[in-house]
């Protein structure tokens, strides 16, 4: 099993108020992005718990706060 050392990305701060996935995010809100959970999300990866070095070489969609899936 591969264990990540840094589960969160660098904290981000909303520079504008916005709505994301049904949530209202006020201006100035600090967001912590859980990269560990994104890397193990079965909606993003065929087999999220297996080690496949090339699985991150793909087309991705950009989301707010520096996340992707």
C-alpha positions in Angstrom: 0.0 0.0 0.0 1.3 3.4 -1.0 0.9 6.1 1.7 0.9 9.8 0.8 2.9 12.2 2.9 1.0 15.4 2.1 -2.8 14.8 2.2 -3.8 18.5 1.7 -2.9 20.9 -1.0 -1.7 24.4 -0.1 -4.6 26.3 1.5 -6.6 28.5 -0.9 -8.7 31.6 -0.3 -11.7 32.6 -2.2 -11.2 36.0 -3.8 -14.8 36.2 -4.9 -18.0 34.8 -3.4 -19.2 31.8 -5.4 -21.4 28.7 -5.4 -19.8 25.3 -5.8 -21.7 22.0 -5.9 -24.7 23.5 -4.1 -22.6 25.3 -1.4 -22.3 29.0 -1.1 -18.7 30.0 -0.5 -18.3 33.6 0.8 -15.4 35.8 -0.3 -12.4 35.3 2.0 -13.2 31.7 2.9 -10.1 29.5 3.3 -10.4 26.1 1.6 -8.4 23.0 2.3 -8.3 20.5 -0.6 -7.9 16.9 0.4 -5.7 15.5 -2.3 -5.5 12.1 -0.6 -9.3 11.6 -0.9 -9.3 12.8 -4.6 -6.6 10.3 -5.4 -8.8 7.5 -4.0 -12.2 8.5 -5.4 -13.7 5.7 -7.4 -15.6 8.3 -9.5 -12.3 9.6 -10.8 -10.2 6.4 -11.1 -11.0 2.8 -12.3 -9.1 1.1 -9.5 -8.2 3.9 -7.0 -6.4 1.7 -4.4 -3.9 0.1 -6.8 -0.5 1.6 -7.6 -0.4 2.5 -11.3 2.4 5.1 -12.0 0.9 6.2 -15.3 -2.7 6.7 -14.0 -2.2 10.4 -13.6 -1.2 10.9 -17.2 -4.7 11.7 -18.6 -7.0 14.5 -19.5 -8.5 16.2 -16.5 -11.1 18.8 -15.7 -10.2 21.9 -13.7 -12.3 22.8 -10.6 -12.1 25.7 -8.3 -9.4 25.9 -5.6 -6.8 23.9 -7.6 -8.6 20.6 -7.5 -9.1 18.2 -10.4 -10.8 15.0 -11.1 
